[in-house]
Amino acid sequence: MTELFASRRSDVLPFRAMDVLAEANLMRARGAPVISLAVGQPEAPTPEKAIAAANAHLAKGRIAYTDAPGLPALRERIARHYGEAYGVEVPASRIMVTTGSSAGFNLAFLAAFDAGARIALASPGYPAYRNILKVLGLEPVEIPVDVSTGYLLTAEHLDEAHRHKPIDGVLVASPANPTGTVTPPAELERLIAFCDRNGIRFISDEIYHRLAYSGGEATALAFSDRPFVVNSFSKYYCMTGWRIGWIVLPPEMVRVAERIGQSLYISAPELSQVAATAVFDATAELDRVRETYVRNRDLLMRELPALGFRDIAPIDGAFYAYAGIPDGEASASDFCRRILAECHVAMTPGIDFDLSRGERFVRISYACGNAALEEAVGRMQDHVAG
């Protein structure tokens, strides 16, 4: 019998943060008091207003397909959000509701690029970008950034990469995962202007918006109507498991993305869309959660250097700290395994985010409660002292 094999496009690296989470969950199941700082998932529950709206809709007894672009009420509410938050007018017709931000990236990549297109990314960066691009037959062009430039991908970086070998697109996240770096508005404008001049598609990952702690948060839509803008209800809005997000499309890509979405997804889950419409009215509850992150950020800014971590990225946004492992440690993977085994604290090795330099770094998620982070830091302090 002829042996059958997996496709070449399926040959992508694992998402190690999820592997670390699986190991932490296994240890918890065995009774270990594990604190997970590995995954970017808010510990806070979904806001009450979203739960109430979902319960009321569920009581009707029928959950159905929606139009591929999403419920009109949700699209209109997202459009209103851009006016309220940024003073930018975005017609609801350009907004498509997606099954999490992951589907938004899929739609952007499929709508904008043919197989073989080269897409620039900052490294360190979110590993799923690289993996999705490879699965879709696109080429990730990883541009190294480091502490010397605040882990920012700049217009100069892009110009140099484009001169070396033309690129077709660029994806910029602000605030960024894993570094927490916020791209200043002036730099974001320069990046977009460079792309518009050179016929390069710009994709803006804004899923950590409303979680910038030092100001400077801007949407790419403030500078051009040509970028794809991806956002999500998972992070600030505390709705990870609802799998609901959105994408703002360039005008000429609206029908293109709709046609693709009809076949790939039909529509995002109706129940999640109903809850997401209501969550915009939960700002007071969500801002209290945000204050938890601010306190956690302040704790890590104070304690990480004392624990021996170095080359710490600016902890300006999202809920991550990206830091070099202490002197004397040879491997972030080994370091994370030992801290999990001995301290019962889970962190993600940087190799997930940077294939060439990541074994010298870890990512710490501080999306947990204040008490949990204080306990985790205390355990690591005892380990260092010991």
C-alpha positions in Angstrom: 0.0 0.0 0.0 1.4 3.4 -0.9 2.3 5.5 2.1 0.5 8.9 2.4 2.2 12.0 3.9 1.2 15.3 5.4 1.4 18.3 3.1 4.6 20.3 2.9 2.6 23.4 3.9 1.6 21.8 7.2 5.3 21.7 8.2 5.2 24.5 10.7 6.7 24.8 14.2 4.5 24.3 17.2 3.0 27.3 19.1 5.2 26.7 22.2 3.1 29.0 24.5 0.3 26.5 24.0 2.6 23.6 24.7 3.7 25.3 28.0 0.1 25.8 28.9 -0.7 22.1 28.3 2.2 21.1 30.6 1.1 23.6 33.3 -2.5 22.2 33.1 -1.2 18.7 33.4 0.7 19.6 36.5 -2.4 21.3 37.9 -4.4 18.2 37.3 -1.9 16.3 39.4 -2.3 18.8 42.2 0.6 21.2 41.7 -0.2 24.8 42.5 0.9 26.2 39.1 0.7 29.9 38.3 0.6 30.4 34.5 2.3 33.4 33.1 2.6 31.7 29.7 -0.5 32.6 27.7 -2.0 36.0 26.7 -5.4 35.3 28.1 -7.1 37.6 30.6 -7.9 35.9 33.9 -10.9 38.3 34.3 -14.3 36.9 33.3 -16.4 38.1 30.3 -18.2 41.3 31.4 -21.7 41.0 32.8 -23.4 43.0 30.1 -22.0 40.6 27.4 -23.1 37.6 29.4 -26.6 39.0 29.9 -27.0 39.8 26.2 -25.9 36.3 25.3 -28.2 34.7 27.8 -31.2 36.7 26.5 -30.4 35.6 22.9 -29.8 32.0 23.9 -33.3 31.9 25.6 -34.9 32.5 22.2 -33.8 29.0 21.3 -32.3 29.6 17.9 -28.7 30.4 17.1 -28.3 30.9 13.4 -25.9 31.9 10.6 -25.5 35.6 10.0 -24.5 37.4 6.8 -20.8 36.7 6.2 -19.7 40.3 7.1 -21.6 40.0 10.5 -24.6 41.4 12.3 -25.4 44.9 11.1 -25.8 46.1 14.7 -22.3 44.9 15.6 -20.7 46.4 12.5 -22.4 49.7 13.2 -21.2 49.6 16.8 -17.6 48.9 15.8 -17.8 51.8 13.3 -19.1 54.1 16.1 -16.2 53.0 18.2 -13.6 54.4 15.7 -15.2 57.8 16.0 -15.4 57.7 19.7 -11.9 56.3 20.4 -9.9 57.8 17.5 -12.0 60.5 15.9 -11.8 58.5 12.6 -14.9 57.9 10.4 -15.1 54.3 9.2 -18.2 53.2 7.4 -19.8 50.0 8.7 -19.7 48.7 5.1 -15.9 48.3 5.4 -16.1 46.2 8.6 -16.2 42.4 8.6 -16.8 40.4 11.8 -14.5 37.5 12.1 -14.0 34.3 14.1 -11.3 35.8 16.3 -8.5 37.9 14.9 -7.0 34.7 13.5 -9.7 34.6 10.8 -9.0 38.3 10.2 -5.4 37.6 9.4 -6.4 34.7 7.1 -8.7 37.0 5.2 -6.2 39.8 4.8 -3.4 37.4 3.6 -5.7 35.6 1.2 -7.4 38.7 -0.2 -4.2 40.7 -0.6 -1.5 38.3 -1.7 -0.8 35.6 -4.2 1.3 32.5 -3.3 5.0 33.4 -2.9 4.4 37.0 -1.8 6.9 38.3 0.8 5.5 39.8 4.0 7.7 41.7 6.4 7.4 41.1 10.2 9.3 42.2 13.3 11.3 39.6 15.1 10.6 38.9 17.9 7.0 38.6 16.9 3.8 36.6 17.3 4.6 33.1 16.0 1.2 32.5 14.5 1.9 35.2 11.9 4.9 33.2 10.6 3.0 29.9 10.7 -0.2 31.2 9.0 1.9 32.8 6.2 3.8 29.6 5.6 0.6 27.5 5.5 -0.8 29.9 3.0 2.2 29.6 0.7 3.5 33.1 1.6 7.1 34.0 2.7 7.6 35.7 6.1 10.5 38.2 6.0 11.5 38.5 9.6 13.3 41.8 10.4 15.3 41.7 13.7 14.6 44.4 16.2 16.1 44.7 19.7 16.4 46.8 22.8 18.7 49.3 21.1 15.7 50.6 19.1 13.0 49.9 21.6 12.0 46.7 19.7 10.3 48.9 17.1 10.0 48.0 13.4 10.7 51.4 11.7 10.3 52.8 8.2 14.1 52.6 7.9 14.0 48.9 8.6 11.4 48.5 6.0 13.2 50.6 3.4 16.4 48.5 3.9 14.5 45.2 3.6 12.7 46.4 0.5 15.9 47.6 -1.2 17.5 44.3 -0.5 14.7 42.3 -2.1 11.2 43.8 -2.8 8.5 43.0 -0.2 4.8 42.8 -1.0 3.4 43.5 2.5 4.2 44.3 6.1 2.4 43.4 9.3 2.9 45.7 12.3 1.5 45.0 15.7 1.1 47.9 18.2 1.0 47.2 21.1 3.1 44.2 20.1 3.3 40.6 21.3 5.7 39.5 22.8 7.4 42.8 23.6 4.6 45.2 24.6 6.1 47.8 22.4 3.8 50.6 21.2 4.7 52.2 17.8 4.5 56.0 18.2 1.9 57.6 15.9 4.5 59.5 13.9 6.4 56.3 13.2 3.2 54.5 12.3 2.4 57.3 9.9 5.9 57.0 8.3 5.5 53.2 7.9 2.1 53.6 6.2 3.3 56.4 4.0 6.3 54.3 2.8 4.0 51.4 2.0 1.5 53.6 0.1 4.3 55.1 -2.0 5.8 51.8 -2.8 2.7 49.7 -3.4 3.2 47.6 -0.3 0.1 46.3 1.6 0.0 47.4 5.2 -1.7 45.1 7.8 -2.1 46.6 11.3 -2.6 44.3 14.2 -4.5 46.4 16.8 -5.8 43.6 19.0 -4.1 45.1 22.1 -5.6 48.5 21.6 -7.0 50.1 24.8 -4.1 48.4 26.6 -1.4 51.0 26.0 -0.1 52.4 29.3 2.2 55.2 28.2 0.0 56.9 25.6 0.7 57.0 21.9 -2.0 54.6 20.8 -3.1 55.3 17.2 -5.0 53.4 14.5 -3.6 53.0 11.1 -6.9 54.2 9.8 -6.0 57.7 11.0 -3.4 57.9 8.2 -4.8 56.1 5.2 -7.8 54.0 4.0 -5.5 51.4 2.4 -4.4 49.3 5.4 -6.1 46.2 6.6 -6.8 46.7 10.3 -7.3 43.6 12.4 -8.8 43.7 15.9 -10.3 41.4 18.5 -12.6 41.1 21.5 -10.2 38.7 23.1 -7.8 41.0 25.0 -9.2 44.3 26.4 -12.7 42.9 26.2 -11.9 39.6 28.0 -13.7 37.4 25.4 -11.0 34.9 24.3 -13.1 31.8 24.1 -15.9 33.5 22.3 -13.7 33.6 19.2 -14.9 36.9 17.9 -13.0 39.8 16.2 -13.2 42.1 13.2 -11.3 43.5 10.3 -11.5 46.9 8.7 -11.0 46.4 4.9 -9.7 48.8 2.2 -12.8 49.8 0.2 -11.7 47.7 -2.9 -11.3 44.6 -0.7 -14.7 44.5 0.9 -16.4 42.2 -1.6 -13.2 40.2 -2.1 -13.0 39.3 1.7 -16.7 38.7 1.8 -16.5 36.1 -1.0 -13.6 34.3 0.7 -15.3 34.4 4.1 -18.5 33.0 2.8 -16.7 29.8 1.8 -14.2 29.5 4.6 -16.3 30.4 7.6 -19.9 31.2 6.5 -20.1 33.7 9.4 -18.7 34.3 12.9 -20.9 32.7 15.6 -24.1 34.6 16.1 -24.2 34.3 19.9 -20.6 35.7 20.1 -21.6 38.6 17.9 -24.6 39.4 20.2 -22.3 39.4 23.2 -19.7 41.5 21.5 -22.3 44.2 20.6 -23.1 44.5 24.3 -19.6 44.5 25.6 -19.0 48.0 24.3 -21.2 49.2 27.1 -19.0 47.5 29.7 -16.2 50.0 29.7 -16.3 50.7 33.4 -15.9 47.0 34.3 -13.2 46.6 31.7 -11.2 49.6 32.8 -11.1 48.1 36.3 -9.5 45.0 34.8 -7.1 47.3 32.9 -6.0 48.8 36.2 -5.0 45.3 37.4 -2.6 45.1 34.4 -1.2 48.5 35.3 -0.4 47.3 38.8 1.1 44.1 37.4 3.2 46.1 34.9 4.6 48.3 37.7 5.5 45.2 39.8 7.4 43.6 36.9 9.2 46.9 35.9 10.5 47.0 39.5 11.2 43.3 40.1 12.5 41.8 36.9 15.9 43.6 37.0 16.2 42.5 40.6 15.6 38.9 39.5 18.5 39.2 37.1 16.5 39.7 33.9 18.1 42.0 31.3 17.5 43.7 27.9 13.9 44.1 29.0 11.6 45.4 26.2 9.6 48.6 27.0 6.5 47.3 28.9 4.4 50.0 27.3 1.3 48.0 26.3 -0.5 44.6 25.9 0.1 42.5 29.0 3.6 41.1 28.3 7.2 41.5 29.5 9.9 40.3 27.2 13.2 39.9 28.9 16.6 38.4 28.6 17.3 35.4 30.9 19.7 36.0 33.8 23.4 35.7 33.4 24.6 32.2 33.7 21.6 30.7 32.1 22.3 29.0 28.8 18.9 28.3 27.4 15.5 29.9 27.8 13.8 26.6 27.2 15.8 24.9 30.0 15.3 27.9 32.2 11.5 27.8 31.7 11.3 24.1 32.3 13.3 24.4 35.6 11.2 27.3 36.8 8.0 25.4 36.1 9.3 22.3 37.8 10.8 24.0 40.8 8.7 27.1 41.3 5.5 26.0 39.6 5.5 29.2 37.5 4.9 28.8 33.8 6.6 31.2 31.3 7.2 31.0 27.5 10.7 30.7 26.1 11.5 33.4 23.6 12.3 30.8 20.9 8.6 30.9 20.2 8.9 34.5 19.0 12.4 34.7 17.6 14.0 31.7 16.0 17.5 33.1 15.9 17.9 34.9 19.3 14.9 33.7 21.3 16.8 31.1 23.4 18.1 34.1 25.4 14.7 35.5 26.3 11.4 34.7 27.9 7.9 36.2 27.6 6.0 36.7 30.8 2.2 37.3 30.5 0.8 39.5 33.3 -2.9 39.1 32.4 -3.5 37.4 35.7 -4.7 38.9 39.0 -2.4 41.0 41.2 -2.2 38.4 43.9 -1.2 35.6 41.5 1.6 37.7 40.0 2.9 38.7 43.4 3.0 35.0 44.4 4.8 34.1 41.2 7.4 36.8 41.7 7.8 35.7 45.3 8.5 32.1 44.3 11.1 33.2 41.8 12.7 35.5 44.4 13.0 32.5 46.7 14.5 30.4 43.9 17.1 33.1 43.1 17.9 33.5 46.8 18.2 29.8 47.2 
